């Protein structure tokens, strides 16, 4: 099990990223728009810089939903390799069987 504080911190980051998503994309589109003046684009850059850094989607770490493990995760299942193997071995994931040859 991962530290509860690390999992909670990541959950807060995910909530902030979801909350600030529309605002950040609007500012980024303003910055990339070449038809606007340099002053408007620069103001949008400053506004984006003032937003909290943890509101960015890249700050969110993919963690296992069962254990909170930060490494070796499968995005499709949102589980780490260890938890996935345990669930597959007990037959709790439909259609997944242990290979043997």
C-alpha positions as CSV (number, residue, x, y, z in Angstrom):
1,X,0.0,0.0,0.0
2,X,1.1,3.5,-0.8
3,X,1.2,6.3,1.7
4,X,-2.3,7.6,2.3
5,X,-1.0,11.2,2.1
6,X,0.5,10.6,-1.4
7,X,-2.8,9.1,-2.6
8,X,-4.8,12.0,-1.1
9,X,-2.4,14.6,-2.6
10,X,-2.8,12.9,-6.1
11,X,-6.6,12.9,-5.7
12,X,-6.6,16.7,-4.8
13,X,-4.5,17.3,-7.9
14,X,-6.9,15.3,-10.1
15,X,-9.8,17.4,-8.7
16,X,-8.0,20.6,-9.4
17,X,-7.1,19.5,-12.9
18,X,-10.7,18.7,-13.7
19,X,-11.9,22.0,-12.1
20,X,-9.4,24.2,-14.0
21,X,-9.4,22.3,-17.4
22,X,-11.7,24.7,-19.3
23,X,-10.0,27.8,-18.0
24,X,-6.5,26.5,-18.9
25,X,-7.5,25.4,-22.4
26,X,-9.1,28.8,-23.1
27,X,-6.0,30.6,-22.0
28,X,-3.8,28.2,-24.0
29,X,-5.9,28.8,-27.1
30,X,-5.6,32.5,-26.6
31,X,-1.8,32.2,-26.3
32,X,-1.6,30.1,-29.5
33,X,-3.9,32.4,-31.5
34,X,-1.6,34.3,-33.9
35,X,-4.3,36.7,-35.0
36,X,-4.5,38.4,-31.6
37,X,-2.1,41.1,-30.5
38,X,1.1,40.4,-28.6
39,X,-0.3,42.3,-25.5
40,X,-3.4,40.1,-25.3
41,X,-1.4,36.9,-25.7
42,X,1.1,38.1,-23.1
43,X,-1.7,38.9,-20.6
44,X,-3.1,35.4,-21.2
45,X,0.4,34.0,-20.5
46,X,0.5,35.9,-17.2
47,X,-3.0,34.7,-16.2
48,X,-2.0,31.1,-17.0
49,X,1.2,31.4,-14.9
50,X,-0.9,32.7,-11.9
51,X,-3.1,29.6,-11.9
52,X,-2.0,26.9,-9.4
53,X,0.5,24.5,-10.9
54,X,-1.3,21.5,-9.4
55,X,-4.3,22.4,-11.6
56,X,-2.4,21.0,-14.6
57,X,-3.3,17.6,-15.9
58,X,0.4,16.6,-16.2
59,X,0.8,16.8,-12.4
60,X,-1.7,14.0,-11.9
61,X,0.0,10.6,-11.4
62,X,-1.6,7.4,-12.6
63,X,-2.0,5.3,-9.5
64,X,-3.5,1.9,-8.8
65,X,-7.1,2.1,-7.6
66,X,-6.6,-0.7,-5.1
67,X,-3.2,-0.2,-3.7
68,X,-2.2,3.3,-4.7
69,X,1.0,2.0,-6.3
70,X,2.5,4.6,-8.6
71,X,4.4,2.4,-11.0
72,X,3.6,-0.5,-13.3
73,X,0.0,0.5,-14.0
74,X,-2.2,-0.6,-16.8
75,X,-4.4,2.4,-18.0
76,X,-7.2,0.2,-19.3
77,X,-7.8,-1.4,-15.9
78,X,-6.4,1.4,-13.7
79,X,-4.6,-1.3,-11.7
80,X,-0.9,-2.0,-11.0
81,X,0.6,-5.2,-12.4
82,X,0.6,-7.0,-9.1
83,X,-3.1,-6.3,-8.3
84,X,-4.0,-7.2,-11.9
85,X,-2.3,-10.5,-11.6
86,X,-3.9,-11.3,-8.2
87,X,-7.4,-10.5,-9.6
88,X,-6.8,-12.4,-12.8
89,X,-5.5,-15.5,-10.9
90,X,-8.6,-15.6,-8.7
91,X,-10.8,-15.2,-11.8
92,X,-12.3,-11.8,-10.9
93,X,-11.5,-10.3,-14.3
94,X,-13.8,-11.7,-17.0
95,X,-12.0,-13.2,-20.0
96,X,-8.5,-13.0,-18.5
97,X,-6.8,-16.3,-17.8
98,X,-3.2,-17.1,-16.9
99,X,-1.2,-18.2,-19.9
100,X,0.5,-21.6,-20.0
101,X,2.4,-23.4,-22.7
